[in-house]
């Protein structure tokens, strides 16, 4: 079966342009429209008449787009569950794409969702100035940014107070007596990573400790990165006594390195992970974490998106949810 994307490739345009030629041809430049129509004829493309009729009659597709940065990350799986459950209760179906922390894949998914005439999109943008997200917002498609911020557009946003989460985790370690506290940051392009870095820095400075560049590493938010960066920190001549790791996958990598080196938790090194995962309690010892309300993030994002769909002219809203420090046995006072 010929797909809309096949027509787009042959005509050398985006899927969204093909959709506009099919649904609103007057909005497309005549030369482009002719090229797309020729590709439609050449491939024998047949749009779904039933779907088009329903959309015209109802003025809605009852579809919501959700682009996730990394479906292997349990936090985003939890967020997606919150989106899907709440959308289903409201009568909407969710189209999900996995951008894999890739701006080009993110852009392709957003194009496809526009082509499918989704009623709105929920997105943790790959970058605060994501061109694809900015274009989507400028085109008037209802957009809610979740978990991460879009800096150059006024859009509805649902986030967690990441500065506070990292601050409280660092303060917990300071209260135990740690002074050499290292931080492993995720992708610096993500607003969440920079906010957690700020929380670590703020807590140290408020206790009269300079955040040493030697104790900070920046990774890509994936498991191997966490392992490699933990190895660098633990190989320092004066190694840290505690680690704060910026997301769950990098925490797993750091734990693998700690065990490979034969270090004891928390006797030789204390560790705090960001995100609470089902396996955190199964570890020996159980992991101290900053727990994020991933499911509630997804639910709130759907609520904001539906408000925007029903009232496009209303003022934009930012909702900030609060993290929770969950203290378990992976943190203790440093050995003397």
DOLO-728761 format. One line per 10 residues: their letters; for each residue x, y, z of N, C-alpha, C. Coordinates in Angstrom, 3 decimals, padded with zeros to 6 digits. Layout:
<rs>
a> X/Y/Z/X/Y/Z/X/Y/Z | ...
</rs>
This chain:
<rs>
xxxxxxxxxx> 000.844/-001.185/000.000/000.000/000.000/000.000/000.889/001.247/000.000 | 000.556/002.191/-000.860/001.327/003.427/-000.952/001.010/004.314/000.245 | 002.065/004.830/000.867/001.876/005.678/002.037/002.057/007.148/001.671 | 001.533/008.001/002.529/001.706/009.441/002.350/003.182/009.799/002.295 | 004.000/009.132/003.125/005.435/009.406/003.144/006.085/009.081/001.802 | 005.581/008.046/001.098/006.118/007.689/-000.222/005.892/008.815/-001.214 | 004.720/009.409/-001.166/004.409/010.540/-002.045/005.336/011.709/-001.732 | 005.551/011.966/-000.438/006.415/013.079/-000.033/007.828/012.899/-000.569 | 008.348/011.682/-000.487/009.712/011.431/-000.955/009.823/011.628/-002.465 | 008.851/011.137/-003.222/008.897/011.277/-004.670/008.782/012.736/-005.090
xxxxxxxxxx> 007.934/013.496/-004.396/007.723/014.901/-004.755/008.793/015.817/-004.169 | 009.603/015.291/-003.259/010.636/016.109/-002.648/010.099/017.153/-001.686 | 009.031/016.794/-000.972/008.422/017.713/000.000/008.224/016.963/001.316 | 007.702/017.666/002.297/007.446/017.041/003.595/006.087/016.333/003.580 | 005.881/015.348/004.459/004.563/014.723/004.576/003.454/015.734/004.889 | 003.795/016.762/005.670/002.792/017.774/006.007/002.317/018.505/004.750 | 003.227/018.745/003.790/002.847/019.419/002.546/001.914/018.539/001.726 | 002.209/017.244/001.672/001.310/016.318/000.960/-000.074/016.351/001.591 | -000.111/016.340/002.927/-001.397/016.379/003.619/-002.174/017.646/003.273 | -001.464/018.787/003.181/-002.153/020.035/002.841/-002.667/020.008/001.404
xxxxxxxxxx> -001.907/019.396/000.493/-002.372/019.282/-000.892/-003.655/018.451/-000.953 | -003.713/017.388/-000.137/-004.872/016.506/-000.127/-006.075/017.172/000.534 | -005.831/017.861/001.659/-006.931/018.362/002.475/-007.262/019.841/002.265 | -006.243/020.630/001.894/-006.476/022.065/001.709/-005.565/022.569/000.588 | -005.804/022.152/-000.652/-004.875/022.443/-001.755/-004.655/023.931/-001.994 | -005.618/024.778/-001.662/-005.475/026.212/-001.917/-004.387/026.848/-001.071 | -003.975/026.172/000.005/-002.950/026.734/000.891/-001.530/026.435/000.412 | -001.384/025.684/-000.676/-000.072/025.265/-001.169/000.243/025.988/-002.476 | 001.488/026.407/-002.640/001.919/027.090/-003.860/001.590/026.225/-005.076 | 001.096/026.834/-006.158/000.669/026.049/-007.335/001.731/025.109/-007.876
xxxxxxxxxx> 002.999/025.560/-007.941/004.053/024.685/-008.472/004.266/023.462/-007.586 | 004.291/023.701/-006.266/004.451/022.588/-005.333/003.241/021.672/-005.394 | 002.068/022.274/-005.463/000.839/021.476/-005.525/000.835/020.578/-006.756 | 001.271/021.108/-007.888/001.300/020.313/-009.125/002.277/019.156/-008.995 | 003.443/019.412/-008.364/004.447/018.359/-008.202/003.921/017.239/-007.317 | 003.226/017.610/-006.242/002.673/016.608/-005.333/001.555/015.825/-006.022 | 000.706/016.520/-006.744/-000.397/015.839/-007.427/000.118/014.866/-008.489 | 001.225/015.231/-009.136/001.828/014.328/-010.107/002.365/013.070/-009.415 | 002.990/013.250/-008.247/003.485/012.099/-007.488/002.338/011.219/-007.024 | 001.224/011.830/-006.625/000.044/011.058/-006.208/-000.458/010.195/-007.361
xxxxxxxxxx> -000.510/010.804/-008.562/-000.974/010.041/-009.728/-000.001/008.928/-010.092 | 001.296/009.256/-010.036/002.302/008.271/-010.441/002.301/007.047/-009.524 | 002.074/007.281/-008.219/002.123/006.177/-007.254/000.762/005.535/-007.012 | -000.270/006.185/-007.470/-001.603/005.655/-007.225/-002.038/005.794/-005.778 | -001.584/006.860/-005.120/-001.908/007.070/-003.706/-003.385/007.399/-003.541 | -004.025/006.748/-002.559/-005.437/006.980/-002.279/-005.614/007.322/-000.805 | -005.853/008.603/-000.470/-006.103/008.951/000.942/-007.353/008.245/001.453 | -007.398/008.023/002.770/-008.563/007.385/003.380/-009.755/008.327/003.349 | -010.763/008.005/002.548/-011.943/008.858/002.450/-012.713/008.871/003.767 | -012.760/007.725/004.448/-013.501/007.659/005.705/-012.863/008.567/006.742
xxxxxxxxxx> -011.531/008.479/006.858/-010.845/009.299/007.849/-011.004/010.774/007.542 | -010.885/011.131/006.253/-011.027/012.533/005.889/-012.432/013.038/006.178 | -013.446/012.225/005.873/-014.823/012.657/006.103/-015.095/012.856/007.594 | -014.597/011.921/008.405/-014.809/012.052/009.847/-014.144/013.310/010.396 | -012.952/013.602/009.902/-012.247/014.773/010.397/-012.968/016.059/010.010 | -013.501/016.083/008.806/-014.243/017.270/008.360/-015.514/017.428/009.168 | -016.235/016.311/009.361/-017.513/016.381/010.065/-017.329/016.761/011.530 | -016.303/016.214/012.185/-016.124/016.443/013.613/-015.221/017.633/013.911 | -014.457/018.087/012.890/-013.494/019.143/013.126/-012.362/018.692/014.021 | -012.176/017.383/014.172/-011.165/016.834/015.063/-010.804/015.434/014.603
xxxxxxxxxx> -009.516/015.094/014.789/-009.082/013.740/014.449/-009.144/012.811/015.650 | -009.314/013.387/016.861/-009.254/012.638/018.115/-007.921/011.901/018.246 | -006.860/012.525/017.693/-005.510/011.973/017.761/-004.590/012.968/018.464 | -003.748/012.456/019.343/-002.711/013.247/019.990/-001.365/012.632/019.643 | -000.410/013.463/019.269/000.939/012.988/018.992/001.817/013.096/020.228 | 002.647/012.097/020.463/003.605/012.102/021.571/004.940/011.620/021.026 | 005.963/012.472/021.117/007.309/012.083/020.688/008.173/011.968/021.941 | 008.691/010.762/022.179/009.473/010.455/023.377/010.959/010.450/023.012 | 011.829/011.049/023.837/013.262/011.061/023.516/013.915/009.686/023.530 | 013.487/008.804/024.439/014.161/007.510/024.572/013.234/006.543/025.296
xxxxxxxxxx> 012.611/005.649/024.551/011.668/004.703/025.152/012.363/003.656/026.006 | 013.697/003.531/025.899/014.414/002.616/026.780/014.551/003.171/028.187 | 014.352/004.458/028.332/014.435/005.087/029.645/013.115/004.873/030.376 | 013.121/004.160/031.504/011.858/003.861/032.198/011.076/005.110/032.593 | 011.761/006.223/032.839/011.052/007.455/033.185/010.116/007.870/032.060 | 010.600/007.817/030.819/009.767/008.237/029.699/008.654/007.226/029.415 | 008.902/005.952/029.723/007.827/004.964/029.604/006.701/005.280/030.590 | 007.089/005.706/031.799/006.103/006.086/032.812/005.324/007.324/032.358 | 006.037/008.293/031.796/005.384/009.499/031.288/004.403/009.144/030.169 | 004.840/008.287/029.244/003.974/007.896/028.130/002.718/007.189/028.621
xxxxxxxxxx> 002.850/006.386/029.661/001.679/005.711/030.232/000.689/006.741/030.777 | 001.199/007.775/031.448/000.323/008.823/031.949/-000.408/009.539/030.832 | 000.305/009.812/029.732/-000.324/010.457/028.572/-001.405/009.559/027.991 | -001.063/008.299/027.752/-002.007/007.405/027.076/-003.253/007.147/027.922 | -003.052/006.873/029.212/-004.209/006.575/030.070/-005.187/007.742/030.098 | -004.667/008.954/030.289/-005.559/010.111/030.406/-006.185/010.458/029.060 | -005.412/010.333/027.981/-005.966/010.616/026.652/-007.086/009.648/026.303 | -006.889/008.364/026.619/-007.930/007.374/026.336/-009.208/007.700/027.091 | -009.075/008.111/028.351/-010.269/008.462/029.132/-011.011/009.653/028.526 | -010.277/010.508/027.815/-010.895/011.680/027.192/-011.323/011.416/025.753
xxxxxxxxxx> -011.176/010.168/025.296/-011.626/009.813/023.956/-010.603/010.044/022.860 | -009.334/010.154/023.217/-008.283/010.395/022.236/-007.373/009.174/022.112 | -006.864/008.979/020.897/-005.851/007.965/020.636/-004.499/008.659/020.529 | -003.447/007.992/021.013/-002.113/008.588/021.032/-001.222/007.918/019.991 | -000.628/008.738/019.135/000.400/008.271/018.211/001.752/008.544/018.854 | 002.555/007.494/019.053/003.824/007.638/019.778/005.000/007.406/018.833 | 005.979/008.304/018.898/007.228/008.141/018.172/008.401/008.184/019.135 | 009.448/007.437/018.839/010.657/007.419/019.656/011.762/008.147/018.900 | 012.103/009.367/019.351/013.102/010.175/018.648/014.521/009.713/018.919 | 014.727/008.916/019.965/016.046/008.358/020.265/017.078/009.465/020.480
xxxxxxxxxx> 016.662/010.564/021.110/017.531/011.721/021.375/018.197/012.235/020.103 | 017.474/012.167/018.985/017.999/012.565/017.680/017.093/013.665/017.126 | 017.644/014.862/016.904/016.835/015.995/016.438/016.203/015.728/015.074 | 016.910/015.016/014.197/016.353/014.730/012.871/015.176/013.771/012.968 | 015.303/012.738/013.804/014.175/011.823/013.990/012.995/012.548/014.626 | 013.280/013.419/015.578/012.219/014.218/016.188/011.482/015.022/015.123 | 012.236/015.663/014.218/011.626/016.474/013.162/010.763/015.621/012.243 | 011.232/014.414/011.901/010.446/013.546/011.007/009.144/013.126/011.660 | 009.209/012.774/012.947/007.981/012.382/013.630/006.990/013.543/013.705 | 007.488/014.732/013.956/006.589/015.880/014.035/005.954/016.169/012.670
xxxxxxxxxx> 006.705/015.989/011.601/006.151/016.165/010.259/005.033/015.155/009.988 | 005.298/013.914/010.359/004.287/012.878/010.134/003.022/013.184/010.939 | 003.195/013.647/012.165/002.027/013.943/012.997/001.221/015.114/012.451 | 001.919/016.098/011.906/001.193/017.178/011.241/000.445/016.641/010.029 | 001.111/015.760/009.283/000.467/015.181/008.099/-000.759/014.361/008.463 | -000.737/013.737/009.625/-001.874/012.938/010.077/-002.954/013.800/010.738 | -002.746/015.115/010.731/-003.727/016.062/011.276/-004.070/015.767/012.737 | -003.033/015.497/013.544/-003.296/015.307/014.973/-003.859/016.606/015.550 | -004.649/016.480/016.603/-005.232/017.665/017.225/-004.214/018.447/018.046 | -003.138/017.797/018.456/-002.097/018.459/019.222/-000.955/017.504/019.489
xxxxxxxxxx> 000.139/018.043/019.991/001.357/017.253/020.204/001.895/017.512/021.612 | 002.373/016.449/022.240/003.085/016.526/023.514/004.532/016.128/023.241 | 005.464/016.951/023.716/006.858/016.773/023.310/007.829/017.182/024.394 | 008.766/016.297/024.787/009.971/016.743/025.497/011.004/017.128/024.432 | 011.177/018.417/024.141/012.017/018.806/023.000/013.471/018.390/023.174 | 014.096/018.019/022.061/015.488/017.567/022.099/016.450/018.693/022.445 | 016.006/019.922/022.229/016.846/021.101/022.468/015.933/022.265/022.809 | 016.358/023.177/023.691/015.493/024.314/024.019/015.133/025.183/022.825 | 015.919/025.087/021.731/015.610/025.843/020.518/015.360/024.886/019.356 | 014.724/023.759/019.614/014.449/022.757/018.583/013.732/023.385/017.391
xxxxxxxxxx> 014.351/023.422/016.187/013.704/024.046/015.029/012.359/023.398/014.676 | 012.304/022.078/014.775/011.064/021.390/014.412/009.934/021.742/015.369 | 010.251/021.831/016.666/009.227/022.186/017.647/008.787/023.634/017.475 | 009.743/024.527/017.205/009.400/025.935/016.993/008.532/026.101/015.751 | 008.848/025.356/014.697/008.043/025.420/013.467/006.629/024.917/013.725 | 006.522/023.840/014.498/005.211/023.295/014.825/004.377/024.324/015.579 | 005.001/024.967/016.574/004.278/025.973/017.354/003.879/027.160/016.485 | 004.793/027.587/015.604/004.498/028.730/014.736/003.374/028.427/013.752 | 003.236/027.150/013.383/002.176/026.758/012.451/000.806/026.708/013.112 | 000.763/026.861/014.427/-000.511/026.890/015.132/-000.987/025.552/015.653
xxxxxxxxxx> -000.160/024.514/015.522/-000.539/023.219/016.081/-000.440/023.288/017.603 | -001.494/022.928/018.332/-001.405/022.935/019.797/-000.242/022.059/020.265 | 000.611/022.634/021.107/001.826/021.953/021.546/002.003/022.144/023.043 | 002.285/021.043/023.736/002.648/021.103/025.149/004.030/020.479/025.301 | 004.963/021.231/025.873/006.277/020.680/026.183/006.214/020.058/027.570 | 006.746/018.856/027.687/006.691/018.144/028.958/008.095/017.694/029.336 | 008.429/017.821/030.612/009.727/017.447/031.178/010.831/018.421/030.790 | 010.852/018.869/029.533/011.877/019.789/029.058/011.220/021.060/028.517 | 011.991/022.138/028.514/011.456/023.438/028.111/011.840/023.784/026.675 | 010.994/024.579/026.036/011.268/025.169/024.734/011.438/026.666/024.986
xxxxxxxxxx> 012.659/027.163/024.805/012.990/028.500/025.300/012.465/029.631/024.428 | 012.299/029.409/023.129/012.025/030.519/022.219/010.589/030.539/021.695 | 009.683/029.975/022.442/008.277/030.001/022.038/007.399/029.985/023.277 | 006.256/030.652/023.183/005.295/030.644/024.276/004.368/029.456/024.083 | 004.665/028.386/024.803/003.849/027.178/024.723/003.555/026.685/026.138 | 002.479/025.930/026.284/002.164/025.316/027.567/003.264/024.306/027.919 | 003.609/024.251/029.205/004.748/023.447/029.633/004.458/022.785/030.971 | 004.863/021.516/031.089/004.778/020.800/032.362/006.166/020.261/032.674 | 006.723/020.667/033.801/008.081/020.259/034.157/008.130/019.864/035.629 | 009.267/019.303/036.019/009.569/019.011/037.412/010.625/020.010/037.873
xxxxxxxxxx> 010.616/020.371/039.126/011.603/021.300/039.675/012.941/020.568/039.821 | 013.688/020.520/038.734/014.949/019.784/038.707/016.029/020.439/039.557 | 016.018/021.765/039.621/017.006/022.448/040.457/016.824/022.010/041.907 | 015.578/021.997/042.354/015.308/021.590/043.730/015.685/020.125/043.951 | 015.364/019.255/043.004/015.664/017.836/043.168/017.149/017.580/043.356 | 017.976/018.179/042.493/019.426/017.981/042.607/019.974/018.681/043.840 | 019.394/019.831/044.186/019.825/020.567/045.384/019.600/019.708/046.637 | 018.413/019.135/046.759/018.106/018.345/047.959/018.956/017.083/048.033 | 019.234/016.474/046.883/020.094/015.286/046.882/021.504/015.643/047.347 | 022.026/016.764/046.841/023.366/017.205/047.226/023.397/017.610/048.701
xxxxxxxxxx> 022.359/018.311/049.149/022.282/018.727/050.554/022.230/017.508/051.481 | 021.540/016.458/051.049/021.497/015.214/051.828/022.900/014.644/052.003 | 023.677/014.634/050.935/025.039/014.112/051.015/025.927/015.012/051.873 | 025.735/016.323/051.762/026.495/017.251/052.593/026.181/017.045/054.075 | 024.907/016.812/054.382/024.508/016.605/055.775/025.140/015.342/056.360 | 025.441/014.376/055.486/026.099/013.152/055.944/027.597/013.353/056.176 | 028.115/014.495/055.723/029.528/014.780/055.915/030.369/014.722/054.662 | 029.755/014.475/053.509/030.507/014.429/052.252/030.889/015.841/051.823 | 032.101/015.981/051.293/032.538/017.255/050.745/033.003/017.117/049.297 | 033.490/015.947/048.927/033.864/015.702/047.515/032.717/014.930/046.851
xxxxxxxxxx> 031.740/015.699/046.394/030.529/015.128/045.779/030.605/015.374/044.283 | 030.652/014.315/043.504/030.742/014.431/042.044/029.355/014.390/041.426 | 029.248/015.001/040.254/027.973/015.014/039.528/028.193/014.555/038.097 | 027.368/013.607/037.643/027.390/013.149/036.254/026.146/013.692/035.577 | 026.364/014.612/034.663/025.271/015.309/033.969/024.858/014.539/032.718 | 023.567/014.611/032.378/023.084/014.039/031.131/023.343/014.963/029.947 | 022.628/014.725/028.846/022.815/015.530/027.633/022.678/017.019/027.964 | 023.715/017.818/027.702/023.633/019.239/028.052/022.621/020.000/027.214 | 022.194/019.411/026.066/021.186/020.073/025.235/019.815/020.062/025.897 | 019.611/019.179/026.859/018.310/019.074/027.522/018.256/020.030/028.702
xxxxxxxxxx> 017.144/020.761/028.812/017.010/021.719/029.921/017.070/021.019/031.272 | 016.600/019.780/031.346/016.631/019.049/032.617/018.065/018.853/033.113 | 018.982/018.559/032.198/020.371/018.330/032.587/020.994/019.590/033.176 | 020.761/020.708/032.522/021.352/021.959/032.991/020.752/022.385/034.327 | 019.468/022.115/034.530/018.831/022.470/035.802/019.371/021.619/036.947 | 019.606/020.329/036.695/020.155/019.475/037.742/021.598/019.860/038.061 | 022.346/020.239/037.038/023.697/020.747/037.268/023.641/021.985/038.162 | 022.702/022.872/037.891/022.572/024.082/038.707/022.239/023.746/040.155 | 021.361/022.774/040.374/021.005/022.383/041.734/022.204/021.868/042.513 | 023.035/021.050/041.867/024.270/020.542/042.494/025.203/021.689/042.842
xxxxxxxxxx> 025.384/022.610/041.894/026.273/023.743/042.130/025.751/024.639/043.249 | 024.449/024.935/043.225/023.867/025.826/044.235/024.042/025.273/045.647 | 023.794/023.973/045.807/023.898/023.379/047.143/025.334/023.443/047.652 | 026.298/023.127/046.796/027.701/023.181/047.220/028.094/024.605/047.608 | 027.733/025.566/046.778/028.128/026.954/047.055/027.497/027.468/048.338 | 026.248/027.091/048.602/025.594/027.566/049.815/026.223/026.976/051.075 | 027.019/025.909/050.886/027.753/025.334/052.016/029.233/025.692/051.957 | 029.566/026.721/051.166/030.934/027.214/051.111/031.907/026.334/050.364 | 031.389/025.502/049.447/032.242/024.584/048.690/032.184/024.957/047.209 | 033.336/025.146/046.583/033.368/025.426/045.147/033.058/024.148/044.359
xxxxxxxxxx> 032.124/024.220/043.386/031.869/023.055/042.522/033.067/022.849/041.582 | 033.912/021.905/041.890/035.142/021.711/041.124/034.846/021.104/039.755 | 035.373/021.688/038.668/035.195/021.082/037.340/035.687/019.639/037.285 | 036.696/019.311/038.081/037.234/017.943/038.084/036.225/016.932/038.591 | 035.228/017.396/039.348/034.224/016.483/039.903/032.916/016.520/039.125 | 032.938/017.106/037.949/031.727/017.157/037.117/032.028/016.575/035.743 | 031.161/015.683/035.291/031.289/015.080/033.975/029.965/015.211/033.220 | 030.062/015.317/031.892/028.876/015.462/031.053/028.791/014.291/030.093 | 027.633/013.625/030.078/027.458/012.465/029.219/026.315/012.635/028.245 | 025.760/011.511/027.785/024.699/011.549/026.778/023.400/010.932/027.285
xxxxxxxxxx> 023.290/010.761/028.605/022.077/010.237/029.256/021.868/008.743/029.045 | 022.857/008.046/028.523/022.723/006.609/028.279/023.594/005.811/029.248 | 023.291/004.530/029.362/023.943/003.674/030.347/025.461/003.585/030.168 | 025.992/003.324/028.954/027.457/003.235/028.822/028.153/004.525/029.222 | 027.514/005.655/028.938/028.090/006.945/029.305/028.242/007.067/030.819 | 027.221/006.663/031.562/027.301/006.710/033.017/028.424/005.851/033.549 | 028.613/004.689/032.953/029.683/003.803/033.396/031.057/004.374/033.126 | 031.254/004.912/031.916/032.558/005.444/031.542/032.919/006.671/032.385 | 031.944/007.535/032.626/032.223/008.757/033.384/032.450/008.456/034.863 | 031.717/007.480/035.401/031.976/007.071/036.782/033.392/006.513/036.920
xxxxxxxxxx> 033.836/005.769/035.919/035.197/005.227/035.953/036.232/006.348/035.980 | 036.000/007.416/035.189/036.926/008.554/035.197/036.988/009.203/036.584 | 035.840/009.419/037.181/035.792/010.075/038.486/036.435/009.225/039.567 | 036.194/007.924/039.509/036.722/007.041/040.548/038.203/006.735/040.362 | 038.760/007.141/039.217/040.194/006.971/038.975/040.989/008.212/039.370 | 040.323/009.270/039.845/041.033/010.481/040.258/041.949/010.182/041.441 | 043.095/010.861/041.513/044.004/010.641/042.651/043.302/010.852/043.988 | 042.460/011.873/044.063/041.616/012.074/045.233/040.174/011.909/044.772 | 039.700/010.694/044.837/038.399/010.413/044.236/037.258/010.964/045.108 | 036.087/011.146/044.500/034.930/011.598/045.273/034.489/010.540/046.279
xxxxxxxxxx> 033.817/011.011/047.320/033.242/010.080/048.289/031.767/009.819/048.004 | 031.188/010.609/047.084/029.776/010.433/046.747/029.542/010.837/045.301 | 028.561/010.184/044.660/028.169/010.484/043.286/026.683/010.838/043.251 | 026.356/011.908/042.519/024.978/012.200/042.129/024.918/012.027/040.626 | 024.032/011.145/040.157/023.990/010.796/038.730/022.680/011.301/038.134 | 022.794/011.927/036.947/021.704/012.733/036.408/020.506/012.043/035.827 | 020.523/010.727/035.590/019.287/010.032/035.193/019.444/008.536/035.470 | 018.366/007.803/035.286/018.344/006.397/035.709/019.279/005.518/034.887 | 019.353/005.744/033.568/020.199/004.888/032.739/021.676/005.103/033.071 | 022.077/006.346/033.251/023.477/006.596/033.631/023.769/006.068/035.034
xxxxxxxxxx> 022.757/006.071/035.904/022.950/005.493/037.233/023.267/004.006/037.131 | 022.556/003.317/036.257/022.850/001.892/036.047/024.292/001.696/035.604 | 024.738/002.525/034.656/026.122/002.424/034.200/027.107/002.679/035.319 | 026.825/003.691/036.153/027.709/003.999/037.273/027.764/002.842/038.263 | 026.631/002.229/038.542/026.594/001.089/039.461/027.408/-000.085/038.918 | 027.318/-000.321/037.619/028.108/-001.395/037.014/029.602/-001.145/037.228 | 030.032/000.110/037.032/031.442/000.449/037.214/031.872/000.264/038.670 | 031.046/000.731/039.590/031.371/000.607/041.015/031.551/-000.864/041.396 | 030.661/-001.714/040.916/030.771/-003.144/041.243/031.973/-003.780/040.545 | 032.244/-003.359/039.321/033.399/-003.903/038.596/034.699/-003.552/039.304
xxxxxxxxxx> 034.762/-002.374/039.903/035.968/-001.947/040.616/036.067/-002.543/042.016 | 035.031/-003.260/042.417/035.057/-003.900/043.730/034.852/-002.940/044.885 | 034.241/-001.803/044.628/033.987/-000.822/045.689/032.688/-001.136/046.397 | 032.637/-000.813/047.681/031.447/-001.065/048.479/030.558/000.176/048.518 | 029.250/-000.056/048.401/028.248/001.004/048.542/027.510/000.754/049.857 | 027.480/001.716/050.772/028.052/003.062/050.716/029.411/003.185/051.405 | 030.033/002.063/051.793/031.273/002.131/052.558/032.383/002.885/051.849 | 032.562/002.593/050.531/033.612/003.273/049.762/033.078/004.464/048.965 | 031.847/004.386/048.524/031.262/005.449/047.710/029.742/005.465/047.930 | 029.202/006.626/048.248/027.750/006.795/048.303/027.254/007.202/046.921
xxxxxxxxxx> 026.013/006.846/046.591/025.480/007.186/045.276/023.993/007.513/045.386 | 023.607/008.585/044.675/022.202/008.984/044.551/021.861/008.994/043.066 | 020.777/008.322/042.693/020.320/008.319/041.310/019.169/009.283/041.103 | 019.005/009.727/039.868/017.859/010.566/039.527/016.833/009.683/038.833 | 015.615/009.673/039.326/014.476/008.831/038.929/014.439/007.590/039.826 | 013.253/007.263/040.270/013.046/006.049/041.064/012.474/004.985/040.152 | 013.154/003.875/040.047/012.757/002.806/039.152/012.385/001.546/039.938 | 011.614/000.635/039.349/011.216/-000.577/040.073/012.395/-001.374/040.613 | 013.530/-001.314/039.895/014.684/-002.098/040.340/015.463/-001.449/041.475 | 015.148/-000.198/041.828/015.936/000.510/042.844/015.890/-000.201/044.191
xxxxxxxxxx> 014.741/-000.769/044.543/014.608/-001.469/045.824/015.220/-002.864/045.785 | 015.449/-003.379/044.577/016.006/-004.726/044.448/017.529/-004.733/044.523 | 018.130/-003.564/044.505/019.583/-003.492/044.567/020.077/-003.758/045.986 | 021.342/-004.129/046.081/021.979/-004.323/047.383/023.164/-003.374/047.487 | 023.044/-002.299/048.276/021.869/-001.901/049.063/020.850/-001.174/048.183 | 019.603/-001.003/048.658/018.601/-000.236/047.907/019.084/001.197/047.655 | 018.692/001.731/046.509/019.261/002.976/046.008/018.509/004.210/046.506 | 019.263/005.182/047.022/018.708/006.509/047.314/018.495/007.234/045.988 | 017.324/007.855/045.813/016.977/008.442/044.519/016.227/009.761/044.694 | 016.215/010.534/043.606/015.285/011.646/043.464/014.125/011.123/042.623
xxxxxxxxxx> 012.985/010.995/043.246/011.812/010.432/042.558/011.070/011.534/041.801 | 010.805/011.283/040.520/010.042/012.217/039.696/008.637/011.669/039.437 | 007.630/012.535/039.393/006.261/012.079/039.121/006.006/011.943/037.626 | 006.636/010.947/037.006/006.543/010.793/035.554/005.127/010.616/035.058 | 004.372/009.746/035.724/002.990/009.490/035.300/002.159/010.773/035.383 | 002.322/011.513/036.481/001.564/012.755/036.642/001.982/013.807/035.622 | 003.252/013.809/035.231/003.691/014.711/034.165/002.889/014.456/032.891 | 002.760/013.172/032.530/001.999/012.825/031.334/000.539/013.221/031.451 | -000.051/012.954/032.603/-001.471/013.291/032.807/-001.696/014.799/032.715 | -000.831/015.566/033.368/-000.967/017.023/033.334/-000.770/017.566/031.921
xxxxxxxxxx> 000.144/016.957/031.171/000.383/017.405/029.800/-000.864/017.236/028.943 | -001.558/016.116/029.110/-002.796/015.903/028.354/-003.841/016.937/028.749 | -003.970/017.211/030.036/-004.951/018.202/030.482/-004.673/019.564/029.864 | -003.413/019.993/029.872/-003.069/021.279/029.277/-003.342/021.286/027.775 | -003.012/020.180/027.113/-003.214/020.114/025.665/-004.699/020.205/025.320 | -005.540/019.503/026.062/-006.974/019.552/025.781/-007.544/020.946/026.049 | -007.047/021.610/027.090/-007.466/023.003/027.329/-007.079/023.884/026.145 | -005.876/023.683/025.615/-005.412/024.477/024.477/-006.243/024.196/023.230 | -006.569/022.934/022.986/-007.385/022.571/021.824/-008.764/023.229/021.911 | -009.343/023.238/023.100/-010.690/023.784/023.271/-010.707/025.303/023.324
xxxxxxxxxx> -009.584/025.901/023.749/-009.520/027.354/023.868/-008.159/027.828/023.360 | -007.985/027.909/022.024/-006.676/028.242/021.455/-006.151/029.615/021.855 | -007.015/030.538/022.251/-006.586/031.909/022.532/-006.165/032.135/023.981 | -006.315/031.138/024.826/-006.032/031.378/026.240/-004.524/031.564/026.469 | -004.189/032.172/027.606/-002.786/032.417/027.947/-002.054/031.096/028.176 | -000.751/031.104/027.879/000.032/029.883/028.094/000.253/029.650/029.591 | 000.422/028.386/029.933/000.540/027.973/031.331/001.781/027.107/031.514 | 002.470/027.307/032.630/003.555/026.412/033.026/003.198/025.779/034.364 | 003.206/024.461/034.400/002.929/023.704/035.622/004.238/023.078/036.081 | 004.607/023.312/037.332/005.833/022.720/037.878/005.475/021.748/038.993
xxxxxxxxxx> 005.810/020.479/038.786/005.586/019.456/039.797/006.850/019.302/040.644 | 006.693/018.719/041.817/007.810/018.633/042.755/008.371/017.215/042.830 | 009.703/017.095/042.851/010.340/015.790/043.041/010.358/015.431/044.525 | 010.790/014.218/044.808/010.878/013.759/046.200/012.181/013.001/046.394 | 012.952/013.393/047.393/014.169/012.652/047.734/013.771/011.436/048.559 | 014.112/010.254/048.073/013.808/009.001/048.769/015.130/008.433/049.282 | 015.331/008.499/050.584/016.601/008.076/051.185/016.536/006.592/051.516 | 017.496/005.838/050.943/017.613/004.403/051.233/019.035/004.134/051.711 | 019.552/002.947/051.446/020.820/002.559/052.077/022.057/002.770/051.212 | 021.944/003.421/050.048/023.135/003.603/049.204/023.892/004.867/049.579
xxxxxx> 023.418/005.588/050.608/024.117/006.792/051.069/024.367/006.684/052.564 | 025.582/007.084/052.966/025.949/007.068/054.391/027.114/008.028/054.567 | 027.496/008.278/055.797/028.627/009.152/056.071/029.892/008.561/055.458 | 030.797/009.416/054.961/032.018/008.891/054.348/032.915/008.219/055.371 | 033.660/007.212/054.889/034.601/006.536/055.777/035.721/007.480/056.181 | 036.120/007.438/057.423/037.184/008.316/057.929/038.558/007.769/057.535
</rs>
